[in-house]
């Protein structure tokens, strides 16, 4: 396995075999990741080969964490593994997980996007996988170890729990004509459609889901959930608007 210098390579231990392996990200791909995360187009053009900065390393570490989780999930149908002792090495001369004469299993994945491309390489020394090679040769494991529906739902729920969604609390609502909006001035008062004693509607991803009472926790605005909105009546909350008048 040939690595660039500098490189972006992670060495890790694969339990329960306790053998080591390496996952390497091509440097153009690494710089493209960083550029995209910081709002760029995801391009590494014009970036010369250099050592990663501490900020860039922090960004890549977050990506690698997700990659490692997916790698563990990939092994799941064959063997439950745990990847530990993950260490970044940017100088390939200091990275050696096996003798040069040993057999290794090398997997190379080409990653392509609109503005960049590169290889993600995964290297397993033979002795790391030797104890589980018989399982890899069994065709029946696909059927016997395939996740059942409940396990699939459980894993999907775990992924959903990490997903962030926008939430907003609507204290009042109404509608206004374009003409009245043109005439608005500082100090004008808008009369909205919402009554003073009406509860607050809490929207999750622009969908009305809860009813609550507005309040405050410390210096932050807060809403106490008092009721769940039945899906059958969600449309009533979406369309509950009337024109507003100015005073």
N, C-alpha and C positions, 0 to 999 in steps of 0.2 A: 504494500500500500504506500503510494507516494503522496506526501503532503507538502503543501507550499510553506514557505517561511517568510513572513509570519503566517500562522494558520489559526483557525478557530475550531479546535478539536476538543471533545469532551471524553475523558476516560471514566469508565464506570464499572462497578461490580455487579454481576448478574447472579442473584441468589435464586434457588438453592445450590446452583453449581459452584458458586464462589469463584467463578472464572471472571476475567476482565474482558472488556470490549471497548471499542472506540467508535464514536460518531463524529464525523467531520463535516463542516459546512464550508463550501467554497467561499473564499473571501468576497468575490463580486456579489454573491448572493447575500452575504452578511451585511455589506454596506447598503444593498438594496432594501433589506428588511428595515434597517435603521432609518434610511431616508423616508420610507413609506410611513413608518410609525410617527415620525416627526412632521408629517404633513406634506412630504414631497411626493413625487410621482413613482417612487420605488425604483429608482435608477441608480446604478453605480458607475455610470460613464464619467470619466474624468477623475475618478478617485484612484490615487496611486496606492500600491500595496504598502501598508503601514500597520503598526501595532494598534489595537483597539484602545480607545479611551475608556476610563472607568464608567462613564455614562453609557457608552455603547455596549460595554460588557454587561451592565445591568439590564439593558434592553434585551440582549441576546439570551441572558439567563432566564428571563421570563418566557421567551419562546421555547427554549430547550426544556423547561419544566413541562410545558404542554406536550412537547414531542415525546418526552420520557413517559408521561402518563399514557399516551397513545401506544407507545411501544409495549408497555406492560399489558395493555388491553389486547394487543395483537397476539401476544403469547398465551393469553387466557384460555383459548380452546384446547391448547396442547398441555400447558403447564402453568400453574400460578407462580409467577416470578415477582421478585422485588428488586428494583434497581437502586443501588445505594452507592455511596462514596463517589459522587459525581464531581469531577474536577476539570476545570478548564486549563488547557495548555496551548499557548500560542507559539511555542518553539518545538517543532517535532523532534528535535534532537534529544529532548529530555523526556520523550514519551516512548516507552517500550513495554509492551504487555506480553511479548513472547520473543523467542529467539528468531533470528532472521531466516533460519532454515526450516522453521515450523510451518505446517500447513494452516492457512487461514481461509475463512469463508467471507468473501467480500460482496456486499450488496451496494449497488450504486443507483440512486434515484435522481432523475433529472427533473428539476423544478423550473417551470417556465411561467413567465408573466409577460405582460405587454412590454415592459421596459427592461427586463433583465432575465437571466437564466443562469443556472449553475447546478452543481451536483451536491447531493447529500449522501455521504458514504458511510456505510455501517460495516465494521470489521469485527468478526468473531474469530479468535484463535480456535483451532480444531478441538483442543482439550477443554475449552469452555463449554462446548456443545456435545462433547463425546458421550456423556452419560445420558443425554436425552435424544440422541440420534435415532434409537429404535422407535421412539414415539413419532418422530418425524416421518418414518417409513411406513407407519400404519395408516392405511386408507380409511379405517373405520373411525378414527378419532373425530373426523368431521361430523359423523352422525351421532356418536355417543357423547361427545363433549360439546355439541352445539348448544348455545345458550337457549334455554326455554323462554317462553314468552314473558314469564314473571321476572326472570333475571334481566331480560332486555328492557322491560319497563323500569326496573329498579335503576339500571345504569342510565337510562334516559332521564329519569327524575333527578339523579345526581348531577347530570350535566345541566339540567334546567335550573337547579338550585344555584349554580354559579353564574347564571345569565342575568345581566342587569337590564331592567326595563324602566322607562320613564314613568314617573308618578306625578300627578298634579291634583291639587285640591281647588275646586271651584266654589268660591264664596258667593258669587252672584253672577247673573248672566242676563242678556237681553239682546235686542237688535236695534239698529239705528239706520236712518236713511243716509245716503251719501251727502245729501244737502245739509242735514243737521250736523254731520261731522265737519263739513267745511266751515260752519259757523261757530264751532266750538272755540272758546277762549279760556284763558286761565281764570279760574274762579267759578266757571259754570258748573252746574250740578246735573248729573245724569240720574234720572229715575229708572232703576232697573226693574226687571220683571220679578226678581226674587224677593219674597217676603222676609222681614227681619228675623222671624223665628224659624225660618226654613233651615233644615240641616245642610251641612256641606256635602257635596258629592265628590268622591275620590275617584279619579280616572287612572287606570293602568293601561299604558300604551294607547291613550285616547279612547279607551273603552270604560264606561261607567261600571264600577265593580262594588263600591262600598259607600255607605252613608255614615257620616260622623259629625263630631262637634269640634269646631276650631278652638285652638288654645295655644299655649306656649310652654316649651320645656327649656328652661334656662333662657338663653337669648335667641333660641330657634323657634320658628313657627311649627306647630304640631297639629295633628288631627287625631282625635280619639274615635276609633271605629265603633259604631253602635249597631250597624245592620249590614247584612250582605244583600246586594241587589240581585234579584232573581233574573237569570238570562232572558226570561220571557218578557220582562218589562224594561229591559235596557233601552229599547228604542224610545220609550216614553221620556227618558232622561236626555237622550240625544236630541229630541225634537222639542223640548220644553223651553221655547223661546218666544218672546213677543217683542214688537217694536218698542223702543224707548223714547222718551221725550226729554227735552231740555228745559230747564227752568232759568 
